[in-house]
Amino acid sequence: MKAVIIGAGEVGYHIAKALSLTHDVIVIEKDEEALKRADELDVQVLEGNGADADILNTVLSDTDLLVAVTGFDEVNIVACMTAKLILKSKPGEKETKTIARVSNPDYIDVPVTSRAQVGVDLMICPELALASEVAEVLSSPSAIDAEMFAEGKVQMMEFAISPENELVGKRLQELSLSDYCIVIAVFRDGDTIIPHGDDIVKANDHMVIIGKPAAMENLNSFFGGQPSPRRNRIMLIGCGIVGFYLAKLVDKDKHSDLKIVEHRKSRCIEVAEMLENALVLNGDGTDVNLLKEEDIEDMDVVVAVTDSDEKNLLCALLAKQLGAKKVIARADRSDYVSLFEMVGIDIAVSPREATVNEVLKLTMGRGIEALASIEGEKAEIIEYTASKNSKIVGKTLNKVKFPKGALIAMVVQNDDIVIPRGDFIIQEGDRVIIFALSSTIELVEKFFR
């Protein structure tokens, strides 16, 4: 397929990098440094304004996908609208799907939506998607990642195994997990392991578990010690778009107490009027005296989501040093995610993944309902809906030569949640959740075409 990407910042660059492996990609960008970086990829690079009708007119022929991900909402929306108008004036031209990245909550109030009436087939807000992701983690105190699949019927959680955890040294088959839970992956010292019952749990492992939400409720105490009888104490540093959306989600949680630290006085007044249960403090997240006065050592989680990666790192490390149990930091630059975790941040989150995943869903063929990257894109969890033409339908799984490095983790069949065995048969309409190493995704796709 042919894809046009407008904007070569962090989000645009990673979309171009992912698509260029198997598709023809054109990147349009004004910034000289971003152009040089994109030029290192196997893509065609054009300098200019991606919303310029003349430029779009030259690249839209036979285009399957247009993705506008500059840092300006209006440019992204106008680019999509202009592309649709140009194509409308050219009868016989193939339909082009349009995606716009939008950050202003005045335009969008959910992470992903459609605005087809204005020429945008898919509107994505990475900041709101990031806030939703962090909220999922906050609802599971011991987890370092959490995602929902099959419309909430299946949940994934990732846990870090501390050296003092009593599970260290045990075989996986000795873990007392529910029949509706399964360990699908272990990340250890840079390696990804699809585990077996004889594999032994080691300190500092990252363990990925998938299962029925009701069966996953006990995993927090199982992997992180006994649950506290008191309310979850959360401090949020920074109340921009990400911070405010996250604050609204936490504010609704009757089991959490929320403190917000924001350096802009006018923003503090604005937020305090909109949130009923949060305590809003006008101050700086790097102010040691303020943090101590607000009992930072008693916080279960501190989340730093300002607009500065460097400040988020500093705030989170400071909170950790002063006694906070868990710290989460936003990192807009993708190469900072692993760096943050390397220096002691419990969880580093990036807003770009939501946009990249939504684009990949459109380019990976029909049937994909959800897609989640884990451990910095080392692997994916993909939800497919099996069609009558899927090669995997109608056969027992032990007769399907599924690629090594991929695992059918769970199937939702007629509202039943099933961990499939060798004699299981996938039927048309089943929701199939698959764990796959990045290198095997193309092979997995072939079974669902």
C-alpha positions, -999 to 999 in steps of 0.1 A, spaced: 0 0 0 10 37 -3 10 60 28 15 97 31 27 110 65 25 147 73 49 156 101 81 138 110 83 145 147 84 116 172 50 102 162 55 107 125 90 93 124 80 61 142 49 56 120 71 61 89 97 37 103 71 10 110 53 13 76 84 17 55 93 -20 62 65 -32 40 48 -2 23 56 28 1 58 59 23 60 96 15 69 120 44 60 157 42 78 180 68 89 216 70 116 213 97 151 207 84 163 186 112 132 164 112 136 160 74 172 148 78 162 122 104 133 109 82 157 108 52 176 80 70 146 57 65 136 40 33 109 67 25 104 95 0 108 129 18 92 162 7 99 196 22 68 217 27 35 223 44 14 192 45 -19 211 44 -9 228 11 -33 217 -16 -7 219 -43 17 196 -25 -11 171 -16 -23 171 -52 10 158 -63 12 128 -38 -24 117 -33 -27 95 -65 -32 59 -55 -27 67 -18 -43 43 6 -36 62 38 -29 98 48 -17 104 84 -14 140 96 6 141 129 22 175 131 23 194 164 -6 216 152 -42 203 154 -56 227 128 -29 217 103 -37 181 108 -74 185 104 -71 209 74 -47 184 57 -72 156 60 -101 178 48 -81 191 19 -71 156 9 -107 144 9 -118 174 -12 -90 168 -38 -100 132 -41 -136 140 -44 -128 161 -75 -110 132 -91 -136 105 -100 -122 70 -101 -94 77 -76 -92 51 -48 -105 59 -14 -79 72 10 -83 68 47 -74 98 67 -60 100 103 -54 132 123 -36 136 155 -54 161 177 -45 173 212 -70 200 221 -98 185 242 -121 211 225 -119 189 194 -120 155 210 -130 141 244 -121 104 239 -87 89 229 -99 77 195 -130 87 175 -143 93 139 -150 127 124 -159 115 89 -183 144 84 -153 168 83 -130 145 63 -112 128 92 -118 91 92 -100 86 125 -91 113 150 -66 103 177 -56 122 208 -23 106 221 -25 126 253 -59 113 262 -49 78 253 -18 81 275 -40 93 304 -63 63 300 -33 40 300 -19 54 332 -54 53 348 -55 15 340 -22 11 358 -33 32 388 -63 9 392 -39 -20 396 -14 -8 422 12 -36 416 10 -36 378 34 -17 356 12 -20 325 -25 -28 319 -47 -31 288 -82 -43 281 -94 -64 251 -126 -78 237 -147 -49 250 -135 -54 286 -139 -92 287 -101 -98 287 -74 -80 306 -37 -79 303 -13 -69 332 24 -67 334 42 -71 367 78 -65 378 91 -93 402 110 -77 430 140 -96 445 121 -101 478 89 -115 462 82 -149 475 75 -162 440 112 -159 431 126 -195 426 93 -211 419 83 -228 387 54 -213 368 34 -245 372 36 -240 410 19 -205 409 -16 -207 421 -32 -187 393 -69 -189 384 -80 -213 356 -89 -181 337 -54 -166 338 -22 -175 319 14 -162 318 20 -154 282 55 -138 284 85 -131 306 109 -103 298 143 -111 314 177 -92 308 166 -80 274 153 -113 263 116 -122 256 105 -157 267 73 -175 259 73 -195 291 65 -232 299 54 -247 332 90 -257 341 104 -222 337 115 -206 370 106 -171 382 137 -149 387 142 -116 405 136 -85 382 116 -105 357 87 -87 340 58 -111 337 29 -106 314 -4 -122 324 -37 -122 305 -71 -134 318 -107 -127 327 -109 -94 347 -126 -110 377 -98 -136 379 -72 -109 376 -84 -90 407 -63 -110 431 -31 -106 411 -21 -73 427 -16 -89 461 -2 -120 445 27 -101 428 30 -70 450 23 -80 486 -8 -76 507 -32 -49 497 -34 -18 520 -67 -13 538 -64 25 533 -73 45 502 -48 47 473 -28 79 477 -18 95 444 1 127 436 -1 141 401 26 166 390 15 187 360 -21 194 350 -19 201 313 -40 180 288 -27 147 300 -27 156 337 -62 170 336 -77 141 317 -60 117 341 -71 137 371 -107 135 359 -104 97 357 -88 94 392 -113 119 407 -141 95 399 -124 66 418 -139 63 453 -108 43 464 -82 70 457 -71 103 473 -56 127 447 -33 157 452 -24 178 421 7 200 419 6 227 392 29 257 389 4 279 370 -19 297 395 -47 304 369 -47 267 359 -50 256 396 -81 278 400 -96 264 368 -89 228 377 -101 231 413 -135 244 401 -139 213 378 -127 185 402 -147 178 433 -125 155 453 -89 165 443 -67 188 464 -50 213 440 -17 228 451 0 258 434 36 249 434 66 232 417 70 195 416 108 199 422 102 219 454 116 195 481 99 214 510 65 213 493 68 176 486 78 169 522 50 191 535 25 171 514 38 138 529 54 125 497 67 95 516 31 83 521 22 84 485 14 51 468 20 66 433 35 98 420 28 106 384 48 133 366 31 144 334 43 179 327 52 190 291 89 186 298 106 151 297 135 164 318 113 179 345 92 147 346 124 127 352 136 150 379 102 151 397 99 113 396 134 106 408 130 132 436 97 116 447 113 82 447 142 94 467 118 110 493 100 77 498 71 74 472 63 37 466 59 39 428 67 67 403 54 71 368 69 96 343 58 108 309 85 107 282 75 122 249 109 113 233 107 75 226 144 70 233 139 83 268 115 55 279 141 29 284 165 55 298 140 66 324 134 30 336 171 23 336 178 51 362 150 41 386 116 52 372 91 24 378 71 31 347 78 54 318 50 61 294 50 77 259 19 93 241 32 83 207 23 46 210 -15 51 208 -12 69 175 13 44 161 -9 14 171 -40 29 155 -22 34 122 -8 -1 123 -43 -15 129 -54 1 96 -24 -12 77 -23 -48 90 -55 -58 73 -90 -66 83 -101 -82 115 -79 -64 140 -99 -50 169 -71 -40 192 -33 -37 193 -10 -30 222 28 -28 223 46 -40 254 81 -35 266 90 -8 241 76 -26 210 95 -58 217 62 -76 213 25 -70 205 -8 -82 218 -32 -83 190 -70 -89 190 -84 -104 158 -120 -112 149 -119 -145 130 -137 -145 97 -150 -174 76 -120 -169 53 -94 -170 81 -70 -200 77 -72 -207 114 -110 -213 115 -124 -248 116 -92 -267 126 -80 -280 159 -51 -258 171 -27 -287 172 -30 -290 134 -23 -253 128 14 -245 122 14 -213 142 48 -194 140 73 -198 167 74 -167 188 36 -162 188 10 -176 211 -28 -178 210 -34 -166 246 -72 -164 249 -104 -167 228 -138 -152 234 -163 -176 219 -200 -169 224 -192 -148 254 -172 -176 270 -136 -168 279 -114 -198 269 -76 -205 273 -73 -227 242 -56 -261 242 -45 -282 213 -80 -297 207 -97 -263 206 -114 -252 173 -116 -214 165 -149 -205 149 -161 -176 127 -167 -145 148 -144 -155 177 -123 -128 193 -87 -142 193 -61 -125 215 -25 -133 204 9 -125 219 35 -121 192 71 -110 190 75 -81 165 94 -104 141 64 -128 138 35 -104 132 35 -107 94 33 -145 97 5 -143 122 -15 -120 99 -16 -146 72 -38 -169 94 -65 -142 96 -67 -130 61 
